[in-house]
Amino acid sequence: MREERRLSLIQRQSLIAAVARKQALRGLAEALDTEKRSNALAQKSQLLVAASAAQPGATIGAVLQGRAAFTASLAQLAATAGQAAHDASRQTAWQAETLGQAETRAKRLAEREAEARTALDLVKARKAEAHNAAGLARKLQR
């Protein structure tokens, strides 16, 4: 029956949409986590750069050179982490949009499934009514 095939197709599509929604949700959670970690790393690196500033008093050239190299490395790490946080922020926005699309599709499919169920129930009711009417007509002919 056509209505049963349509309902079956919509149910399969709904299952696929539910999987896509879960994947989008997981992707969004991962992007948010990455953004959070990158921001934390950037902040910690910047704090370490500030803490490794020159200390008052006399210093030897080798110590000063080592401190400068360490500070430069930390500054580079902070910049890289800041860029990673920016990238993660864009990824978060994209994942949120993807999740919205998946949820919209799932909602549309749920509506179509309800319509298909109603149509199938209507066809079954008509068949049952026609069958009962045919049985009644046979009884009346006897």
C-alpha positions in Angstrom: 0.0 0.0 0.0 1.3 3.4 -1.0 0.6 5.0 2.4 2.6 2.3 4.2 5.6 2.8 1.9 5.4 6.5 2.4 5.3 6.2 6.2 8.2 3.7 6.1 10.3 6.1 4.0 9.5 9.0 6.3 10.4 6.9 9.4 13.8 6.0 7.8 14.4 9.7 7.0 13.5 10.6 10.6 16.0 8.1 11.9 18.7 9.5 9.7 17.7 13.1 10.8 17.9 12.0 14.4 21.4 10.6 13.9 22.5 13.8 12.1 21.1 15.9 15.0 23.0 13.9 17.5 26.2 14.3 15.5 25.6 18.0 15.2 25.0 18.2 18.9 28.2 16.3 19.6 30.2 18.5 17.2 28.8 21.6 18.9 29.9 20.3 22.3 33.3 19.4 21.1 33.7 22.9 19.5 32.6 24.6 22.7 35.1 22.5 24.7 37.9 23.3 22.3 37.1 27.0 22.4 37.1 26.9 26.2 40.4 25.1 26.4 42.0 27.4 23.9 40.8 30.5 25.7 42.1 29.1 29.0 45.5 28.3 27.5 45.8 31.7 25.9 45.0 33.4 29.3 47.5 31.2 31.2 50.2 31.9 28.6 49.6 35.6 28.8 49.7 35.5 32.6 53.0 33.6 32.4 54.4 36.1 30.0 53.5 38.9 32.4 55.0 37.0 35.3 58.3 36.3 33.5 59.0 40.0 33.1 62.4 41.3 34.1 62.9 41.2 37.9 64.6 44.1 39.6 68.3 43.7 40.4 71.4 42.6 38.6 71.2 39.8 36.0 73.7 37.9 34.0 73.5 38.1 30.2 72.8 34.3 29.8 70.0 34.4 32.3 68.5 37.5 30.6 68.8 35.8 27.2 67.2 32.6 28.5 64.4 34.6 30.1 63.8 36.5 26.8 63.7 33.2 24.8 61.2 31.7 27.3 59.1 34.9 27.3 59.1 34.9 23.5 58.1 31.2 23.4 55.2 31.9 25.8 54.1 34.9 23.8 54.1 32.7 20.7 52.1 30.1 22.5 49.6 32.7 23.7 49.2 34.0 20.1 48.7 30.5 18.8 46.2 29.6 21.5 44.3 32.9 20.8 44.1 32.0 17.1 43.0 28.5 18.0 40.3 30.0 20.2 39.1 32.2 17.4 39.0 29.2 15.0 37.1 27.2 17.6 34.7 30.1 18.0 34.0 30.0 14.2 33.6 26.2 14.4 31.1 26.7 17.3 29.0 29.1 15.3 29.1 26.7 12.3 28.1 23.7 14.5 25.3 25.7 16.1 24.0 26.5 12.6 24.3 22.8 11.6 22.4 21.8 14.7 19.6 24.3 14.0 19.3 22.9 10.4 19.2 19.3 11.8 16.6 20.2 14.3 14.5 21.9 11.7 14.7 18.9 9.4 13.8 16.5 12.3 10.7 18.7 13.1 9.6 18.8 9.5 9.9 15.0 9.2 8.0 14.5 12.5 5.2 16.6 11.0 5.3 14.6 7.8 5.3 11.4 9.7 2.2 12.4 11.7 0.4 13.3 8.4 1.4 10.0 6.9 0.1 8.1 9.9 -3.2 9.9 9.7 -3.4 9.1 6.0 -2.6 5.5 6.6 -5.2 5.3 9.4 -7.8 6.8 7.2 -7.1 4.3 4.4 -7.3 1.4 6.8 -10.5 2.7 8.2 -12.0 3.0 4.7 -10.9 -0.5 3.9 -12.4 -1.8 7.1 -15.6 0.1 6.4 -15.8 -1.3 2.9 -15.1 -4.8 4.1 -17.9 -4.5 6.7 -20.3 -3.1 4.1 -19.5 -5.9 1.7 -20.1 -8.5 4.5 -23.4 -6.9 5.4 -24.4 -6.8 1.8 -23.7 -10.6 1.5 -25.7 -11.3 4.6 -28.6 -9.3 3.2 -28.5 -11.2 -0.1 -28.8 -14.6 1.7 
